[in-house]
Amino acid sequence: MSLIGLAFAVAATVLAFRRDFKEAAGVFAVGIVSVLLATPTGVSLLRDTVASLFGS
């Protein structure tokens, strides 16, 4: 999980130095969501969402 966060943080930093702030913000947001979903609570949330959408 920490490697995912580190990779997205590096990508966002590189994009910020290239003055591409819109893409840097997008990469940063995707990184935060991916780290949150990689936790056990996030996995449980995904399972509940899929179960409610498609049935159990």
C-alpha positions in Angstrom: 0.0 0.0 0.0 2.8 2.4 0.8 4.5 1.7 -2.5 1.3 2.6 -4.4 1.2 5.9 -2.5 4.8 6.6 -3.1 4.5 5.9 -6.9 1.5 8.3 -7.2 3.3 10.9 -5.1 6.4 10.8 -7.3 4.2 11.0 -10.5 2.3 14.0 -9.1 5.6 15.7 -8.1 7.1 15.2 -11.6 4.0 16.6 -13.2 4.0 19.6 -10.9 7.5 20.4 -11.8 6.6 20.2 -15.5 3.9 22.9 -14.7 1.1 20.4 -15.6 -1.0 21.1 -12.5 -4.3 19.8 -13.8 -2.8 16.3 -14.5 -0.8 16.5 -11.2 -4.0 17.1 -9.3 -5.7 14.2 -11.1 -2.8 11.8 -10.4 -2.7 12.9 -6.7 -6.5 12.3 -6.4 -6.3 8.9 -8.0 -3.3 8.1 -5.6 -5.3 9.0 -2.5 -8.3 7.0 -3.6 -6.2 3.9 -4.5 -4.4 4.0 -1.1 -7.7 4.4 0.7 -9.2 1.5 -1.2 -6.2 -0.7 -0.5 -7.0 -0.7 3.2 -9.2 -3.5 4.6 -12.0 -1.0 5.1 -11.8 0.1 1.5 -11.9 -3.5 0.3 -15.0 -4.1 2.4 -16.6 -0.9 1.0 -15.9 -2.2 -2.6 -17.4 -5.6 -1.8 -20.5 -4.0 -0.3 -20.9 -1.7 -3.3 -20.5 -4.5 -5.8 -23.0 -6.6 -3.8 -25.5 -3.8 -3.8 -25.2 -3.2 -7.5 -25.1 -6.8 -8.8 -26.7 -8.7 -5.9 -25.0 -11.3 -3.8 
